[in-house]
């Protein structure tokens, strides 16, 4: 028999100042992720563009 205990969040009680601090920390933490993703896009874009340039010769 399967035991299904679902959880439903109805309300989060968080002061406005704490929420602002949390969102600022969240935004600062996303900067390294954006830099890593940008680097990956540049690497794969360079590989793909060099591949297609070789096909055009």
C-alpha positions as CSV (number, residue, x, y, z in Angstrom):
1,X,0.0,0.0,0.0
2,X,1.3,3.4,-0.9
3,X,1.5,6.2,1.7
4,X,1.1,9.6,0.1
5,X,1.8,12.4,2.5
6,X,1.6,15.6,0.4
7,X,2.7,19.0,1.8
8,X,0.9,22.2,1.0
9,X,2.4,25.5,2.0
10,X,-0.4,28.0,2.7
11,X,1.4,31.0,4.2
12,X,5.0,32.2,4.8
13,X,5.3,34.8,7.6
14,X,8.5,36.8,6.9
15,X,9.2,40.4,7.8
16,X,9.7,42.7,4.8
17,X,13.3,43.6,5.8
18,X,14.3,40.0,6.0
19,X,12.8,39.4,2.6
20,X,14.7,42.3,1.1
21,X,18.0,41.0,2.6
22,X,17.2,37.5,1.3
23,X,16.5,38.7,-2.2
24,X,19.7,40.8,-2.3
25,X,21.7,37.8,-1.2
26,X,20.0,35.7,-3.9
27,X,20.8,38.3,-6.6
28,X,24.5,38.4,-5.5
29,X,24.7,34.6,-5.4
30,X,23.4,34.4,-9.0
31,X,26.3,36.5,-10.4
32,X,28.8,33.6,-10.4
33,X,26.2,31.4,-12.1
34,X,25.7,33.9,-14.8
35,X,29.4,34.2,-15.4
36,X,29.8,30.4,-15.6
37,X,26.9,30.1,-18.1
38,X,28.3,33.0,-20.2
39,X,31.6,31.2,-20.3
40,X,30.0,27.9,-21.4
41,X,28.0,29.7,-24.1
42,X,31.2,31.4,-25.4
43,X,33.1,28.1,-25.5
44,X,30.3,26.2,-27.3
45,X,29.6,29.1,-29.6
46,X,33.3,29.2,-30.6
47,X,33.3,25.5,-31.2
48,X,30.1,25.6,-33.3
49,X,31.2,28.7,-35.3
50,X,34.6,27.2,-36.1
51,X,32.9,24.0,-37.2
52,X,30.5,25.9,-39.5
53,X,33.4,28.1,-40.9
54,X,35.2,24.9,-41.8
55,X,32.1,23.5,-43.6
56,X,31.9,26.7,-45.6
57,X,35.4,26.4,-47.1
